[in-house]
Amino acid sequence: MENVRVHLLNTSFTTETNTSGEFTFSQVPYGSYILAIQKQGFATTSQNIIVDGSTGTIEIELQVKTNRLNDVLVTAQKREEVVQEIPLSITSLSYEAVKARQIQNANDLTAIAPNLYASDPGDRRTVTSIRGIVSTSYDPAVATYIDGVSQFNLDTYITQLFDIERIEVLRGPQGTLYGRNAMGGVINIVTKKPEQGTSIFAEATLGNYDRQRYMAGVRTSLGEKFYFGVAGLYEEREGFYTNEFTGSSYDDQQNFSGNVYLQYIFSPTWNATLNFKHFSAENDGAFPLNMGIEAAFEDPYTLNQNEISTMKDNTFNTSLVIDHKGKNLNFSSQTAYQQNYRYYESPIDADFSPLDALSIINDYGKDWNTVKVATQEFRLSSPGRSDKNLEWTAGTYLFYQESPVKQATHFGEDAALIGSEQTNYSLINTTESTGKGIAFFGQINYRVTDDLGIIAGARYDHEYKKQSVLGEYQLDSDTEPQFEYQPDSTATANFNAFSPKIGLTYDLSEENLIFLTYSRGFRAGGLTPLSTDPSQPALFEFQPEFSNNYELGTKNSFLKNMLIVNATLFYTEVTDVQVPTLILPEGVIVTRNTGSLSSKGLEVELRALLSRGLEFSYNLGFTDASYESLLIAQDGNEVNLQENKQIYTPEVTSMFALQYNSNLGFGNNWNFRVRAEWKYLGEQYFDLANNLRQEPYNLYNGNLGLSYKDVDLMIWGRNIFDTRYISYGYNFGAVHLGNPATYGVTLSFKI
C-alpha cells in the first residue's frame, strides 16, 4: 500500500511508503522506538520496534477504520505518546473527529471532553471551565496552546480553528510542564504541518444567516530538506440578533485567518520551523446582551440599542522552533511573539437601551490597546528510544508583556435619566502595565518494574509586574482633558509559585492501567486597573491563585481495541481564590483574593465499535464545585457566600454520539457516513450570588456525508431543535444567549 505515513515518535524520522508499500529509514540511533502508521481510511496503528544495527523486515497490517479504533497519538507531556498509555486525564480528537463534530471555533469545544465548558461573552472571545476551575478575567484559568505557543491571555487568543491536525484536552492542573494559568487544565491545538509531496486542499460552506466560510491551502516539499505550507480562511455571517432601534441585524461578523509554515531539515536530527499566524475580525454589534434571563427568553435574539458598536480585532502570532532529536538527548528551543490590537470603531452601548446615556470608547490609536507578548522556552528531554526505564524533561521559560490600555466612559445627553449629575462628558482611564517572568521546570517518569512506574516533577515561577494608572475628566466640547481625577500613579509587585507533581502508575496488562496523582497549578497574580468605584482602589495587589488536585484514574482497551473505557475520580482544592468583578459603567475588571473553593467529581469516557462501521462514543462528567468561603461586598455589607456554586460549571456535561461509516462499493471509492450527537448540560450559575441560573438543557447536532476519493460533501446542523439557553452572564444581570439553530452544506476536496 503506497502513501502510508510512517513516523518514529519523538524523532524527526518521517516518511511515506512507495508503490510497493515499502519504506526505509537510515542513520537512526540504536534503541527501541514506537512506530506510528497512518493512512486515510484505515485505523492509526502503533508498533514497538528495535534498531540495533542489523538488517530486518517489519510487516505491518493496517485495518480499515470499520474494524478497529484508532491508536490516538498526543504531545500532552511535550513528547509524542499513545494516549491510552499515559497516566493522564486527556481527551484527543483527530482531524477526522474535529471535522465530524464541526468544531470551527473555540466556543464549540463544550462537552467534547468530560467537565469541559466553553462560552462566548459576546465578543467572540472564549471563557473556558474545566472541573469547576474558571476565570472571567483576562488571565484564564485554563491555558490554551496552539502549535506549542501559549495563547497568553484573552486578547492574544486566536479562537478561529481550521486546518486542524488534532485537539487535546488535558484535565486537571498542568502547572509542572505548562506553568502559569494551567490550574484547571490545558487545551492543546495542533495544526497540520507540511510533509513530503504536494497536496492542495479547499473547503466551502454555505449556511443559514447568510453564512459563508471558505478555506484553502497548499502543503508541499521543495526538495528533500525544505517544506512549505500555507492555509487561509474567510468567514462571514449575518448577526443572530435584531436591533429594534435600527430595524437591522446586530452582531454581523467577518473573519479572516492565515497560517504559514516554513520548515528546513538540516540533518536527520536537526530541523527548524518558522510559523506565522494572523487573525482579523470585524463584528458589527459586539456584546449583544439582554438585561436579565427573563428578557432574553421572552424576546430572544432581540435588543434595542442606539449605539452600534463595531469591534475590530487584529492578532499576529509568530514562532521559531529549533528542534534536535539526538542519540543521548533531545533539545528544543521555541521563540514566540504575539500581538493583538482590539478596538471599537464606534462606542459600546453601556446602558443597553435607546438612551444616549452611557457608552464606552477605546479608539485612541494603535499606541493604545495593543497587547504585545514575547516568550522563550528551552527544553531538554530524554531521547526517543522506549527501551529506557527513565524518561525525563527539563527546561526554562521566559516571557515579557506590554499592555497599554486607554478607555473612556462617556456620559451622553440622557445621562441625567440614569442619575448622573452632569451630561456630555467622559472619564478617561489609562492603565499601562508591563510584566516579565522566568520559570524552571522538570519531570521524570521512572519505570520501577515492568508494571510499576513513578512520576515526579516540579516547577518554580517568578513574575514581576509594573503598572501605572491615570484618570482624566473631559467635556465633549473640549479637545483636551480638563483635570485629573486620579493622579498618575505607579506600583510594582513580585509573585512566586511552586508547582509540584507526584504520581504512581501501574499496568494491569498491556491494555489496562491505573494511576494515582497529585498535581498543582496556579493563576498569576497582578495589580488592579483604575475604576471609578471608591471601594476598589487602583493598583491593589492580588496574589496568585492555587489549585491542588488529587485524582485516581484508569485506562482500558478491550476486544482488540474495539472498546475503550476510561474513568477518573478527582478532588481539587483552590486557595486564595481570585474573584474578578466587572465594575460599571466603565466595564473594568478588578480582582481580589477572597475565599476558597473545592471541586470533586467523576469522569467517564467510552468508545466502541458496535458493529462493522458503527462507532459509539460517550463522555460523562460530573462536577460538584462550591465555595467553602467567599467574602464579598454586597449592598454596603460584607457577606459570606459559603456553599454557593461555582460559576460557569454545569453540574453535568455529557455527549453521546453515534457515527456510521459505510463503503458503497464502486471500487471502494465511494463512502457514506451519518453522525448524530446529543449534548446534555446540567444546572449552572453565572454570578457568585447564584441569582443567574440556567436550568439543564439538551443540544442536538448531526450531519450526513458522502465522499468520492478525496472529495467530500456534508450536510450538517447544530442545535437542530433550536434550544434556547444562556451561555454567558454578567454579575450586573446582562446575559448572552447561546447560538440558535444553524445548518448548512460543506464541500471539500484534496488533490
N, C-alpha and C positions, 0 to 999 in steps of 0.2 A: 504494500500500500504506500503510495507516494504522498508527499506533502504532509507528513505527520511531524508535529513539533516535538522535539526531544530536548530535554534540559536537565543538566545536573544541578540540583538545588544548592544554593549558596555558592555558586561559581559563575563565571562568565561563559561557560561552555553551553552553547545552544546551537542546534542545527535542525535540518529537516531531512526526511528520508527521500531517497531518489526514486526513480520509476520502478525499481525492483524492491522497494520497501526497505532499503539498507541505509545505514548511517554509520559514520565513524567520528571518533574524537582522537586527537593527538596531543601529546605533551600534557596529559592530565597527571597531576601529582599522585603518588601512590596513596591508597587508602580506600575506605568504604564510603559510598555515596548513596543518595536517593535519586533515582532517575524518574523524572516526570514525563509522561507521554500524553499528548493532547491532539485530538483530531475532531473537527466538526462532525457531529452526528454520532460520535462514539463517547463512551464514558471515559473521563480522565482517569488515568491509572498511574500508580507509583510503584517502583520496584527497587529493592536494595541491590547494589552491585559492588564488586570489589575490583579495584585497579591495583595490580601487583607486578606489572611488567610483562606478564605473559599475554599471549595472543588467544583470544577466545571469542566465541559467538554467543550472543544473547538473543533468544527468541521471545518475543513479546506478542501476546494475542490480545487484540482490542475487542471489547464487547460493545455492541450498539447500546445506546442510552436506554432503550426499552427493556434491557435485561439486567442492568446494574446501575446503582447510584454512583455519581462521580466521587473520586478522591478529591477533596477540596484543599487547595494549597493557599497558605496565608503568610504574611510577613508581620504578624502581630507582635512578635517578640524580636523584631528587627533582624530576622533571619527567615529564610524560606522553610516552611514546615507543612506537614499534613495536619489539617485542623483536628482530626479525631485523635491525634497522637500527642497533643499538647495539653497540659493541665491548666486550662484557662476557659472561662465562660465567654465564648465567642461565637458569633454567627457570621458566616461569609456567604456572599451572593456573587456568583459568576456573571459574566457578560450576559449569558442567556437568561439567567434568573432576573437580572436587572431589567432586561427588555420585556420579559414576560409579565413582570409586576408593574410595568410602565412607570418606573422611577426616573423622573426627569428633573426633580428639584429636591433640595434637602428636606423640604417640608413633606415630601412623600414617604419619608422613612418611618413614620409611625407604625409600630407593631410588626415591622419586618423582623424584629428580634424581640424576645420577651422583655417586658418592662421598659420599652423604648417609646417615648412620646416626643414628637417634633411639632412646633407650632409657629405660625406666622403672626407677628404682632400687628401687621397691616402695612408693612413697608418692604416685604419680601425677604427680610432677614429671618433667621431661624433661631428659636429658643428651644433647646433640647434638654430633655429629662431622661435619666436612666436610674431606675431603682429609687426614685424619690429624691435624687440629687440634682438640683436645678438652680439656675440663677437667671434673673431678668436684667442684670447689669451688663455692661459692655465686656466684662471678663466672664466668659462662660464657665460652667461647672463641668461640662463635657467637652473635651478637646476634640477638634476636627483636624485631620491631616489630609492633604491632597498631594499625592506623589511625594510623600515624605516631608512636606513643608507644613508646619503648624499654621493654621488659619488663626492668627494671633488673637484677634478679638472680633466682635460682631461686625465692625466696619470692614475689616480686610477679608472677611469670609465670603468666598465665591459659592453661592448657593445653587447655581445652574449646573446640572450634571449631564454630560454627554460623552460619547466615545469611551465608556467605562469598561475597564478590564474586570474589576471586582470592587465590592464594598464590604469592609469588615467592621463589625460592631463588637468592641471589647467592653464587657460589662464589669463594673466594679472599679475601684481605684487603680490607676496605672501610673502612679507617681514615680516609681523607680526608673522606668525606662522613658517615660514621656514627660514627667515633670509638671510644671505649672498648669493649673486648670484642668487636670485629668482626674479630679477627685470622684467623678461619677462614672467615668469610662472614657473611651476613645472611639471615634468614628474615623476609620482609615479608608480613604478613597484612592484607588489606583486607576489611572487612565492607561489606555493601550499604548504600547511602545512600538517603534519601527523594528522590523526584523528582516531577515533575508528575503529577497524577492520584492515584488511590487504589488501593491493592492490599492485599488481605488474604490471608494465607498460613498454612498449618498443615501439620504433619507428625507422623505417629505411627509408632513402630517397636516391634515385639514380637519377642523372640528367645529363644534358649535361655539357661540360667542365670537364668530369670525376668526377662530384661531388658525394661525399658520405657523408651522415650525419646519425649518429646512436645515439640514446638516449635511456636510460633505467634507471629504478629506482624502489624503493620499499618504501611504507609508511605503518607503522604498529603501533599498540599499544601493549606494553608489560605490561600486567596487566591493572589496572584501572587508574594508575597515570603516567605512563611513555610512551612517544610517540617518535618514531624514523622515520626519513625519509632521503633517500639519492637518488640523481639523478646525472647522468653523461652524457656528450655529447662529441662526437668526430665528427669533420667535416674536410673535405679536398676537394680541387678542383684545377684544373689547372688554370693558370692565364688567364685573358681575353686578355692580351696583348701579342704581339710577339716582341722580341728584335732582330732586323736585325743584330746586331753586333755578336750575338751568334747563331742566327737561331732557338732559342728555346723560349718557353713560358716564360712570365715575370709576376710576381705577383702571383705565386703559393702560396697556403695558406694551413696551417694545424692549427687546433684549438682544444683545449680541455677545457671543463668547468666542474666543480663539485659543488654540493650544498648538504650540510649535515645539518639536523635539529635534535636536541635533546630537548625534552620538558618534564618538570616534573610538575605535578599538585599537589601542596602542600595541597590545600583545594579548596572548591568551589569558593573561592575569590582570591587565590594566585597561581601564576604559574611562571615558569622561562623557557626561551627558549634560547638555545645556537645554533648559526648558523655559519657554515664555508663555505666560497665560494672561489673557486680557478679558475683562468683563465690563460691559457698559449697559446701562439700563435707563429707561425713561418711563416714569409712572405718572400719568395724568390723573391724579387723585389718590395720593398716598394717605394712609390711615383712614380707610372707610369704616368708621366706627359708629355704633349706636349707643345711646346712653341707657344702659340697663338691659338685662336679658329679656324682659317682657317686650320692650320696644323692638328688639331685634327679631323676636319670633312673631310678633303681631303684624309687622310690615317688613318682611325680610328683604335684604339687599336694597333697601331704600333709605336715603338720607336727605337732609335739607340744609345745605351749607352755602354761604355766599362766597367763601374763598375756594378756589380751585387750585390746589397745590400741585405743582409739577416737580416731582423728585427726579434728580439726575444723579446717577451713580457711576463712577468710573474707577475700576480696580485693575491694578497691574501687579502681577507676581512673576518673579524670575528666580531661577535657581541653577546652580552649577554643582554637579555631583562628580567627584573623582573617586573611583572605586577600584580596589585591589583585592583579588581573591588569590591568596598565596598558599604555599605548601604548609607553612607554620602558623600563619595568622592572616586574617582579613582586615583591611583598612578601608574606611570610608570618610570622606570629607564632603559636607554639604553646606554651601554658602547660598543664602537666600535673601531676597529683598522684596518687600511688599509695600504697595502704596494705594491708598483709597482717597478719592475726593468725592464727597457726597454733599449735595446742597439742594435747596428748594428754590426753584426758579421764581416761584410765587409763594406767598406766605402759606403756612399751615393754619387751617381754621382750628383755633383752640377753644372756641365756645360751642362748636358743633351745631350751629344754628344759622339762620339767615341774618342774624345781627352782625353789624360791624363793631364787635366788642373786643374780642381777643384774637390775636394771631401770633405766630412765631416766624421770625425771619432769620435766615442764616446765610444769605447770599452776599458775602463780603469779599469775594475773590479767592483765588487759589492759595493765597498765603494763609488762609484760614480754613479749618475743617478738612485739612488734608493730613491723614494719618500715614506715617512712614515707619517701617519696621525693618531692621536688618538682623539676621540670625546667622549663627555659625555653629555647626556641630562636627566634632571629630570623634570617630568611633573605631575601636579595635574589637575584634572578636575572634573566637577560635575558628579554625579552617572548616571547610565544608564537609570534611570526612565524618562519617557517622560511626566510626569504629572506636572512638574515644569515649571514656566514661565521663569526661568533663567537658562541658560546653560553657563558654563564658562570653560576656560582652562588657566593655568598659568604655567610657568616653567623657567628653566635656561639652557643654552647651553654653553659648553666649548670645545675648541679644541687646539691641539698642532701639528705643522707641521715641518718636516725637509725635505729639498730638496737640496742635494749636486749635482751640475751639472758640468761635465767636458767634453768639446767638442773642437775639433780641426778642423780648416780649412786647408786642405792640398793643396799646390800648386805643381803640378806634373811636369813631363818632358815637357809638352806642355804649361805650364802656360804663357810663353812669347807670345804665339799666341793670348792671350786674354788681353795683356797689362801689365803683371806682369814683374817687373824689375829683379826678381830672380825666380829660379825654385828649386824644390825638397826641400821644407821646409814647416813647419807648424806653424800656430799661434794658440796657445792653450789658450782657455778661461775657467777660473774656476769661478763658482758662487756658493757660499754656503749661503743658506737662511734658516731662521727659522721664524716661526710665531706662535702666540698664541692669543686667544681671548676668550671673555666671553660675553654672551647676557642674557638679562632678557625680558620675553615676557608675554603677557596676552591678552585674548579676551573674550568678553561676547556677548551672543545673548539673548536679553530680549524681551519677548512677552508682549507688552503693552496692547493689547487687543487680542481677539481670532484671529483677522486678521492682526493686525499691529505689526511688530517687528523692533527692532533696533539692530545694530551691532556696536560694538566699541572695538578697540584693539590698542595695541602699543607694540613696541619692541625697545630696546636700545642695540646696539652692540658696543663693544670696541675691537680693534685689535692692536697688537704690532708686528712689523716686524724688523728683523735684517738681513743684507745681507753683505757679503764680496765678493770682486772680485779680480782676479789676471790674468794678461795676460803675456804669455811667448812665446819666439821665439825659435824654434828648427830646426836644419838641419836634413835631413834624415840620414846623415852619423853619427850623434851624438846620444848617448843614453840618454843624459840629455839636457834640455833647455840651450841655451847659455846666454840669458839675459831676463829680464822682460821689456816688452814694456809698461805694465801697472802695477805699484807697487801695492802690496797688500793693499787694502783699505776697510774700513767698514763704514756702515751707519745704522741708526735706524730710525724708523718712527712710529707714533701712528695715528690711524684713529678711528673716531666715526661715528655712523649712527643711525638715529631715523626713525623708520618705522611705521607710524600710519595707521589705517583703520577705517573708519566710513561708515555706510550704513543704509538704510531703506528697509524693505521688507513688501509686502502687499499681502495677499492671497485673490484673487478674488473669489475663490471657493476651494474645496478640490483638484481640478485638475489643477488650474491655479494660478500662482503667478507672481508678478513683483518685481524687485529690482533695487535700485539705490545705487552705492557705490563709494567711493574714497579710493584708496589704494596706498601705496608707497613701492618701493623696491630699493635695491642698489646692486652694484657690488663692491667688495672690492678694496681698493687702494693698492699700493705697491711701490717697488723700481725696477728700470730697471736694467737688466743684462749688462754685458760688451759686446761691439761690437767694430769693427774697424772703424766705422763711427764717425769722429770727431764731427759731428753735433748732435750726440746722446750720451752725456756723461753718463757714468755708474753711478748707484746709484741715479739717478734722481727720486725724489719723485712725484708720481702721486696720485691724490685724488680719493676717491670713486665716482662712477657714480650713479645718482639717477633717478628713473622713477616715475612720478606722473600720476596716471591713474584714469579716470572718466568713469564710464560705466552705461548704462541703459539696463536691460535685462528682459526677460520674459520667463517663462517655462509653457508649456501647454500639458495636456493629454486629448484626446477626444475619444469618441466612445468606452468607457470601456477599455481604454488603448490599443486601436488598432491604434491610431495615436498620435504621439508626435511631437510638433512644438516648438522649442526653438530659440530665436533670441537675439542678443546683439548689441548695438552700443557702441563704445569706442573712447576715445581720450586720448592720452598719450603724456606727455612732458618729455623729457630726458635732464637733465642738467649735466654739467661737463663731457661731452661725452669722454669716453676713446677710443682713436684711436690707435689700435695696428698696427705696421708696421714691416714687415719681412725684416730684414737687410741682404743683400747678401755681400759676398758669404757665410758667416758662418751660415746663417739660424736662427739668433737670433731674437726674437720678442721684440721690445721696445714699450712702451706705453706712450702717452701724453694725458692730458686733453685739449680738444680744441673743442669749439662749442657747439651747442645744436641741438636737433632733436625733431620733432613732428611726431606722428603717429596717424592716425584716420582710422576708418573702420567699417565694418559690418560683422556679423557672423550669419549664419542660419544653424540649424540642423533639419532635417526631418527624421522621421522613421514611417513606416506604414505597416500594413498587408493589402495588396491589395485584397487578397482572401485567401482561406484556403491554407496555406503552402507557399504563395508568399510574401516575405518581401522586402520592398523598403527602401533604405536609401540614403540620400543626405546631404553632408556637403558643405557649400559655405563660403569662407572667402574672403573679400576684404580689402586690406591694402594700404593706401597712406602714406608712410613714407619717409620724406625728411628732409634734414638738413636746419635749419633756419640760422645757421652759422657754418662754418667749415674751419678754418685757417690751412693750411698745407704748408710745404716747397715743391716747385716744380721748378726744374731747377735753383736752387740758389735763387729763389724769394719766398716770401710768398703770396699765393693766397687764396681767399675765395671761396670754392666750395658750396656756398649758393644755395639752391634749388636742389642740386644733390640728387639722390635717395639713400636710404639706401641699403647696400649690403645684399645678401642672403635673399631677401624679395620679393618673387613673388607677383606681383600686385593682382593676383587672385590665390587662391588654392581651388580646388573643387574635390569632389569624389562622384561619382554616382555608386550605386550598386544595383543589383537585385539578390535575392537568393531564390531558390525554394527548398523546402523540401517535400518529399512525403514518406509515409509508403507504402511499396509494398505488405503488407499483410503477408501471411505465418506466422501467429501467432504474428504479429506486431514486428517481429524480424529483418526484412529487411527494410532498409531505403535508399532512394536515394536523392541526392542533386546536384544542379548545381548553380554556382555563377559566375557573370560577373561584372567587375569593370572598370570604366573609370575615370582616374585622369586627370585633366586639370591644368597646372601650367602656370601662366601668365608671362609677361615680368619681368626680373630681371637682376641685375648687380652684378659683383663680385669684383669690385675695386671702391675706393672712387671717382676717376675721371670719373667713368661711361664709361670707354672705353671697358671693357669686358662685353658684353651684350649677354644674352641668350633670344632668341625670345620665345613666347609662344609655348608650346608643349603638346602633349597628350600621356598618357601611358595607356595601356590596359592589365588587368590581368584577369585570370579566372581559375576555377577548376571544376572538376566533382568528385563526391564522392559516394561510395557505402559502406554501413556498415551492418554487421550482428552482433547483440548484441553489444559486446564491441570490435569488430574487424572492422577496418576502412581502406578502400583503396581510395586514392585520386590521381587523375591525374591533374597536375597543370601547369600553365605557367605564367610568369611575363614579362612585356614589350613584349607582344606577337608579335607585329609588328616591333620589333627591332628599335624603335625610337632612333635616335642619339641626345644627348643633353649634355650640360655641367652641371655637378653637383657642381663643385667647381673650383675656380680660385684664383690665387695669384697676389698680386699687381705688381710683376715684369713680368707678362704676361703668366706664365705657367698655364695650365688648366688640370682638371681631368674629363674624360668622365664618364657619368652615366653608370650603368650596361647594357650590351646588353640583347637580348632575352635569357631567361633561361626557362627551362622546365624539368619536371621530374615526378616521381611517389613516393608516400609516403604510407607505410603500417604501421599501428599502432594497438596495442591491449592493453587491460587491463583485468586483472583477479583478 
